[in-house]
């Protein structure tokens, strides 16, 4: 079957769709309207085994391609994403219907996917071996890289296509075949995205919708060789433990609410405008959303005033309309956000704006963009990720206290500073404990710069050359020719 249909129970093995053998399915609903938009299979062992068998054959063929050939084909994937306008519209509309993302955000994510494939296409094309100097004559010594084999990619709902491409493109560039297990709440758009891979060898990329059992089967299989995971902390821990028991390499990225410091030297208009975007972009449902703000006392009130003005201007609505804030991805997600806000209010937080289900959107999993102040460390929202449109502000006495509090989180993927003082910027870059540090602009991203997981935010490296190396291993070779007994 060559095309996907939302009501067909299918999975994808390049270049087409196949009927699932599983009797388990999950209906998919639009989180804005609660209308049924399709059904996905929850792939079981038969589907997993079939996909692995095809991927195993494909990896042998793909490994024989040199780096330039792999790079050329990855450039073609990027070009297909950029030029297939009609298909891109279908993918973006499906993403909006499944996740509540705005159409413009979905199209921007697709553009980011193309850039990622171009970046790894260049890295693949630059593939080289190291020739080592020899201390013995007549001995050739060199090191080269080889793929692991089959990579498994388990994804969350945060930027589901972009995060998939970051690891899939790296793995393909390294010479592996890939099996994707998408988020249950983003499976239809991920399946549709798979059609961009049709120019690659048969079986090289597969997509198996499913649940925790599907992921478990893929990770535990002796026929898969490396795992990339993006998602919640509990599932991340389970995947890491399983990989450790099997001595299987893994790259893990989990959720993290980035702390933000607003210094007395900050340009408040800039800080407030950037804060609105950093906290509420994609409805606050990203792994680096800014949620905890530490604001120095002397600028606290004017910053909050400007911040609140920007939050109140955000429009709540449907993915197909003119809005900045869509629904949360599920009822469970909204219940979690409501619980965190109510706990904070009960423990002394002040609601500046929001904090309610919007009256003009009684249907769907909408929640008003919310700003809280008087944040304290006894509140659940201080310690737990709030995956939704909520930001909380804590007043601090000085810059050093802000640094200390920003570092108090066990999850340290990113951190932000707003300051016009260069000395503070340098100090923050040195003392903030996170893999990503932004000063005065939390929206900058570079596909070539590596992102490392810190503490509970993840394991391994993502993006850049280190991201490529996560999906390949080195082999060092010594050749003594002709053989001489005295050299053995």
C-alpha positions as MATLAB code, in Angstrom:
seq = 'XXXXXXXXXXXXXXXXXXXXXXXXXXXXXXXXXXXXXXXXXXXXXXXXXXXXXXXXXXXXXXXXXXXXXXXXXXXXXXXXXXXXXXXXXXXXXXXXXXXXXXXXXXXXXXXXXXXXXXXXXXXXXXXXXXXXXXXXXXXXXXXXXXXXXXXXXXXXXXXXXXXXXXXXXXXXXXXXXXXXXXXXXXXXXXXXXXXXXXXXXXXXXXXXXXXXXXXXXXXXXXXXXXXXXXXXXXXXXXXXXXXXXXXXXXXXXXXXXXXXXXXXXXXXXXXXXXXXXXXXXXXXXXXXXXXXXXXXXXXXXXXXXXXXXXXXXXXXXXXXXXXXXXXXXXXXXXXXXXXXXXXXXXXXXXXXXXXXXXXXXXXXXXXXXXXXXXXXXXXXXXXXXXXXXXXXXXXXXXXXXXXXXXXXXXXXXXXXXXXXXXXXXXXXXXXXXXXXXXXXXXXXXXXXXXXXXXXXXXXXXXXXXXXXXXXXXXXXXXXXXXXXXXXX';
ca = [
       0.000    0.000    0.000;
       1.588    3.255   -1.139;
      -0.446    5.927    0.649;
      -1.554    6.457    4.221;
      -5.163    6.909    5.255;
      -6.084    8.121    8.715;
      -8.604    5.306    9.203;
      -6.343    2.504    7.953;
      -4.405    0.566   10.602;
      -0.982    0.840    9.017;
       2.687    1.130    9.779;
       5.474    2.190    7.429;
       8.430    0.275    6.036;
      10.128    2.252    3.300;
       8.868    2.766    0.622;
       5.253    2.020    1.603;
       2.608    1.302    4.217;
       1.762   -2.159    5.512;
      -1.238   -3.482    7.461;
      -0.437   -4.152   11.094;
      -0.779   -7.666   12.472;
      -1.696   -6.242   15.870;
      -5.262   -6.332   17.126;
      -4.537   -3.442   19.465;
      -5.378    0.034   18.164;
      -5.741    3.584   19.461;
      -8.158    6.203   18.189;
      -6.708    9.649   17.519;
      -8.657   12.789   18.427;
      -8.150   16.459   17.640;
      -7.298   18.042   21.038;
      -9.035   21.272   19.995;
     -12.378   19.870   18.813;
     -12.273   16.343   20.305;
     -13.296   15.026   16.882;
     -11.979   11.626   15.859;
      -9.395   12.049   13.095;
      -8.041    8.529   12.706;
      -6.729    5.344   14.241;
      -3.239    3.938   14.700;
      -2.037    0.415   15.419;
      -0.255   -0.371   18.651;
       2.335   -2.522   16.959;
       3.123   -5.844   18.609;
       5.905   -8.417   18.362;
       4.984   -9.603   14.871;
       5.185   -6.068   13.479;
       8.417   -5.346   15.358;
      10.064   -8.558   14.170;
       9.022   -7.893   10.567;
      10.404   -4.338   10.631;
      13.674   -5.484   12.222;
      14.147   -8.198    9.596;
      13.763   -5.683    6.777;
      15.984   -3.127    8.549;
      18.673   -5.762    9.033;
      18.851   -6.424    5.308;
      18.765   -2.704    4.510;
      21.625   -1.838    6.867;
      23.965   -4.200    5.019;
      23.207   -2.469    1.726;
      23.424    1.026    3.280;
      26.727    0.292    4.980;
      28.273   -0.365    1.572;
      27.530    3.231    0.514;
      30.479    5.522    1.122;
      30.023    8.811    2.977;
      29.658   10.881   -0.186;
      26.916    8.611   -1.512;
      25.030    8.705    1.788;
      25.436   12.478    1.906;
      24.067   12.874   -1.605;
      20.928   10.887   -0.742;
      20.406   12.809    2.501;
      20.627   16.060    0.534;
      17.897   14.637   -1.698;
      15.721   14.005    1.376;
      16.203   17.642    2.413;
      15.367   18.830   -1.088;
      12.199   16.722   -1.124;
      11.081   18.258    2.182;
      11.730   21.759    0.831;
      10.100   21.313   -2.577;
       7.139   18.988   -1.935;
       4.730   21.792   -1.080;
       1.505   19.795   -1.277;
       2.876   16.971    0.849;
       4.234   19.480    3.357;
       0.777   21.006    3.701;
      -0.670   17.557    4.431;
       1.967   16.853    7.095;
       1.485   20.275    8.701;
      -2.308   19.935    8.757;
      -2.045   16.487   10.340;
       0.361   17.816   12.972;
      -2.048   20.629   13.792;
      -4.990   18.246   14.018;
      -3.101   15.775   16.236;
      -1.129   18.080   18.519;
      -2.968   21.404   18.373;
       0.070   23.188   16.927;
      -0.578   26.183   14.733;
      -0.133   25.717   11.007;
       2.754   28.213   10.937;
       4.567   26.368   13.743;
       4.135   23.072   11.909;
       5.527   24.511    8.675;
       8.454   26.033   10.572;
       9.206   22.615   12.064;
       9.301   21.085    8.585;
      11.773   23.755    7.470;
      13.948   22.852   10.456;
      13.834   19.190    9.439;
      15.271   20.040    6.031;
      18.120   22.011    7.615;
      18.980   19.076    9.886;
      19.209   16.680    6.945;
      21.429   19.088    5.029;
      23.741   19.415    8.034;
      24.183   15.658    8.419;
      24.467   15.209    4.660;
      27.539   17.443    4.786;
      28.990   15.554    7.763;
      28.467   12.239    5.968;
      30.158   13.601    2.842;
      33.192   14.658    4.878;
      33.694   11.147    6.254;
      37.389   10.406    6.738;
      39.679    7.881    8.360;
      42.605    8.602   10.652;
      46.001    7.291    9.517;
      48.156    6.959   12.617;
      51.903    7.446   12.688;
      53.760    4.194   13.216;
      56.607    3.568   15.641;
      57.501    0.484   13.624;
      58.376    0.374    9.982;
      56.284   -1.725    7.612;
      53.230   -1.359    9.889;
      50.030    0.349    8.737;
      47.925    1.728   11.564;
      44.583    3.448   11.040;
      41.239    4.124   12.674;
      37.886    4.358   10.940;
      34.213    4.561   11.901;
      31.520    1.948   11.399;
      27.758    2.075   12.021;
      26.227    0.123   14.889;
      23.554   -1.503   12.730;
      19.891   -0.792   13.516;
      18.962    2.297   15.522;
      15.698    2.677   17.447;
      14.143    6.138   17.819;
      11.490    6.545   20.539;
       9.865    9.963   20.440;
       7.761   12.283   22.561;
       5.230   14.868   21.447;
       7.572   17.855   21.862;
       8.494   18.902   18.300;
       7.885   15.320   17.145;
       9.245   15.655   13.607;
      12.237   17.882   14.307;
      13.513   15.779   17.211;
      13.017   12.644   15.131;
      15.042   14.117   12.269;
      17.892   15.158   14.551;
      18.629   11.557   15.482;
      17.406    9.784   12.333;
      19.515   12.013   10.065;
      22.565   11.443   12.276;
      22.017    7.698   12.306;
      21.544    7.492    8.541;
      24.646    9.617    7.986;
      26.590    7.176   10.161;
      25.393    4.237    8.051;
      22.615    2.673   10.160;
      19.067    1.690    9.328;
      16.360    3.286   11.508;
      13.129    2.208   13.198;
      10.970    5.041   14.566;
       8.399    4.648   17.356;
       6.502    7.965   17.319;
       4.554    9.527   20.169;
       1.020    8.150   20.303;
      -0.271   11.726   20.030;
       1.820   12.509   16.936;
       1.779    9.217   15.032;
      -0.351   10.208   12.042;
       1.824   13.165   11.053;
       4.974   11.085   11.629;
       3.646    8.317    9.383;
       2.866   10.872    6.688;
       6.360   12.376    7.039;
       7.872    8.957    6.273;
       7.011    9.424    2.591;
       9.943   11.845    2.340;
      12.262    8.825    2.712;
      11.061    7.022   -0.409;
      14.213    7.962   -2.290;
      16.318    5.933    0.165;
      16.963    2.177   -0.144;
      14.042   -0.113    0.621;
      13.564   -0.905    4.305;
      16.115    1.647    5.499;
      13.574    3.650    7.540;
      10.492    2.245    9.279;
       7.815    3.790   11.502;
       5.932    1.636   14.000;
       3.160    3.423   15.928;
       2.636    1.928   19.337;
       2.729    2.236   23.091;
       5.141    1.336   25.856;
       5.071   -2.344   24.884;
       6.136   -1.507   21.324;
       9.023    0.591   22.623;
      10.023   -2.144   25.049;
      10.138   -4.762   22.292;
      12.348   -2.539   20.147;
      14.759   -1.607   22.930;
      15.068   -5.138   24.340;
      15.596   -6.832   20.981;
      19.064   -8.304   20.510;
      18.762   -7.345   16.834;
      18.740   -3.579   17.519;
      21.998   -1.899   18.394;
      21.595    1.734   19.522;
      18.671    3.709   20.981;
      17.650    7.370   20.795;
      14.910    8.487   23.194;
      13.043   11.759   23.650;
      10.244   12.038   26.193;
       9.266   12.040   29.849;
      11.602   11.416   32.755;
      10.054    8.144   33.965;
      10.141    6.505   30.534;
      13.649    7.883   29.936;
      14.881    6.238   33.118;
      13.334    2.899   32.134;
      14.962    3.027   28.689;
      18.339    3.955   30.181;
      18.180    1.061   32.656;
      17.290   -1.437   29.931;
      20.088   -0.183   27.675;
      22.571   -0.384   30.554;
      21.583   -3.978   31.301;
      22.077   -4.876   27.630;
      25.256   -2.758   27.259;
      23.431   -1.018   24.400;
      24.495    2.587   23.677;
      21.785    5.212   23.947;
      21.154    8.929   23.528;
      18.451   10.201   25.864;
      16.736   13.585   26.015;
      14.056   14.220   28.594;
      11.941   17.174   29.651;
      13.389   20.231   31.323;
      11.885   23.544   32.413;
      14.649   26.029   31.657;
      15.346   28.573   34.436;
      15.512   32.239   33.426;
      17.454   34.946   35.283;
      16.498   38.589   34.821;
      19.337   40.777   36.092;
      19.076   44.383   37.249;
      21.096   45.199   34.120;
      18.536   43.623   31.771;
      16.784   45.598   29.054;
      13.309   44.914   30.405;
      11.361   45.442   27.191;
      13.598   42.940   25.415;
      13.583   40.508   28.345;
       9.791   40.562   28.672;
       9.169   40.106   24.943;
      11.635   37.218   24.736;
      10.215   35.703   27.932;
       6.731   35.504   26.416;
       8.043   33.590   23.415;
      10.409   31.391   25.437;
       7.691   30.382   27.911;
       4.688   30.076   25.606;
       6.076   29.040   22.214;
       4.221   25.921   21.034;
       1.911   26.362   24.009;
       4.767   25.812   26.447;
       4.947   22.182   25.337;
       8.640   21.930   24.452;
      11.526   20.331   26.301;
      13.329   23.661   26.809;
      10.376   25.930   27.573;
      11.240   28.669   30.069;
       9.038   28.166   33.135;
      10.904   29.364   36.253;
      11.907   33.031   36.273;
      14.297   34.407   38.894;
      14.035   38.196   38.814;
      16.272   40.512   40.832;
      14.210   42.550   43.300;
      14.837   46.038   41.927;
      13.469   45.139   38.461;
      10.895   42.542   39.564;
       7.752   44.666   39.426;
       8.416   46.471   36.122;
       9.454   43.175   34.502;
       6.313   41.379   35.698;
       4.181   44.258   34.437;
       5.715   44.016   30.962;
       5.654   40.214   30.998;
       1.970   40.142   31.958;
       1.108   42.588   29.189;
       2.657   40.227   26.648;
       0.966   37.146   28.127;
      -2.468   38.793   28.070;
      -1.990   39.590   24.380;
      -1.618   35.905   23.460;
      -4.593   34.503   21.578;
      -5.991   31.063   22.334;
      -7.501   29.149   19.445;
      -7.388   26.454   16.798;
      -4.402   25.364   14.734;
      -6.076   26.578   11.546;
      -6.853   30.053   12.899;
      -4.965   33.110   14.079;
      -3.699   32.181   17.522;
      -0.508   31.688   19.489;
      -1.799   29.218   22.094;
      -3.441   25.987   21.022;
      -4.829   23.210   23.210;
      -2.743   20.911   25.332;
      -2.093   17.625   23.628;
      -4.393   15.545   25.857;
      -6.814   15.620   28.770;
      -4.140   14.093   31.021;
      -1.705   16.866   30.081;
      -4.226   19.557   30.986;
      -5.081   17.881   34.282;
      -1.377   17.877   35.175;
      -1.050   21.597   34.423;
      -4.214   22.463   36.369;
      -2.940   20.465   39.338;
       0.414   22.272   39.349;
      -1.223   25.706   39.160;
      -3.759   24.916   41.899;
      -1.012   23.563   44.158;
       1.017   26.764   43.670;
      -1.972   28.991   44.412;
      -2.804   26.996   47.542;
       0.766   27.493   48.775;
       0.847   31.257   48.314;
       1.454   32.004   44.641;
      -0.268   35.014   43.096;
      -2.159   34.643   39.830;
      -1.317   37.633   37.648;
      -3.301   36.400   34.653;
      -4.802   33.217   33.260;
      -5.138   30.084   35.323;
      -8.524   29.041   33.949;
     -10.116   27.017   31.187;
     -11.034   29.740   28.651;
     -14.752   30.470   28.575;
     -14.774   30.828   24.788;
     -13.207   27.373   24.325;
     -15.203   24.989   26.544;
     -14.549   22.081   24.160;
     -11.018   20.781   23.762;
      -8.025   20.708   26.073;
      -7.452   24.462   26.186;
      -5.932   26.355   29.110;
      -5.368   30.077   29.414;
      -1.779   31.355   29.200;
      -0.943   31.783   32.864;
       1.527   33.916   34.806;
       2.176   33.308   38.510;
       4.367   35.234   40.942;
       5.643   34.558   44.468;
       7.062   31.202   43.404;
       8.595   29.243   46.291;
      10.459   25.963   46.565;
       7.655   24.144   48.424;
       5.465   24.299   45.315;
       5.284   21.316   42.964;
       5.645   23.591   39.939;
       9.076   24.628   41.224;
      10.401   21.062   40.961;
       8.273   19.377   38.276;
       8.093   20.060   34.572;
       4.972   22.037   33.671;
       4.285   20.972   30.099;
       1.848   23.732   29.198;
       1.218   27.500   28.937;
       2.361   28.519   32.425;
       5.251   30.673   33.681;
       6.127   31.341   37.331;
       8.253   34.185   38.737;
      10.317   34.274   41.924;
      11.748   37.460   43.382;
      15.447   37.212   44.353;
      17.736   39.595   46.217;
      20.685   39.596   43.854;
      22.394   37.943   40.893;
      24.297   35.352   42.953;
      21.077   34.119   44.573;
      19.509   33.795   41.128;
      22.434   31.659   39.941;
      22.158   29.422   42.991;
      18.421   28.906   42.555;
      18.723   28.339   38.805;
      21.212   25.548   39.505;
      18.980   23.896   42.112;
      16.937   21.910   39.584;
      17.967   18.258   39.076;
      17.159   18.622   35.360;
      19.629   20.894   33.580;
      19.216   21.002   29.840;
      19.064   24.770   29.311;
      19.275   28.077   31.197;
      18.723   31.713   30.205;
      20.122   35.068   31.357;
      18.908   38.538   30.461;
      21.558   41.137   31.250;
      23.268   44.065   29.593;
      26.399   43.516   31.669;
      29.127   41.527   29.914;
      30.745   40.471   33.198;
      27.435   38.947   34.326;
      27.069   37.161   30.998;
      30.534   35.622   31.304;
      29.900   34.663   34.936;
      26.575   33.049   34.065;
      28.103   31.102   31.178;
      30.705   29.761   33.599;
      28.520   29.050   36.637;
      25.167   27.981   35.215;
      24.947   24.191   35.181;
      23.252   23.295   31.907;
      24.050   21.974   28.471;
      22.601   25.057   26.746;
      23.174   28.629   27.950;
      21.390   31.516   26.255;
      22.179   35.163   27.018;
      19.593   37.750   25.894;
      18.056   35.480   23.243;
      16.669   32.053   24.235;
      15.557   31.258   20.690;
      18.928   30.885   18.937;
      19.698   27.419   17.577;
      22.553   26.040   15.489;
      22.393   22.562   13.954;
      26.194   22.330   14.006;
      26.663   22.866   17.750;
      26.464   19.816   19.994;
      23.953   19.645   22.849;
      24.932   17.443   25.796;
      22.505   16.024   28.328;
      23.256   17.221   31.871;
      22.112   15.311   34.974;
      18.468   14.216   34.615;
      17.994   16.068   31.314;
      19.580   13.232   29.382;
      22.526   11.075   28.403;
      24.933   11.444   25.519;
      25.255   14.108   22.852;
      22.790   15.414   20.322;
      23.393   17.474   17.168;
      26.668   18.224   15.415;
      29.661   15.931   15.033;
      29.139   14.457   18.511;
      25.563   13.667   17.485;
      26.925   11.767   14.491;
      29.457    9.919   16.648;
      26.642    8.740   18.927;
      25.512    6.452   16.109;
      28.861    5.007   15.067;
      31.857    3.339   16.684;
      35.534    3.454   15.890;
      37.724    0.554   14.810;
      41.513    0.739   15.067;
      43.492   -1.516   12.708;
      47.169   -2.594   12.783;
      48.512   -4.340    9.676;
      52.042   -5.743    9.705;
      53.063   -6.658    6.154;
      55.025   -8.605    5.271;
      54.764  -10.557    8.500;
      58.027  -10.735   10.454;
      58.487  -13.044   13.388;
      60.484  -10.481   15.394;
      57.646   -7.981   15.175;
      55.021  -10.353   16.592;
];
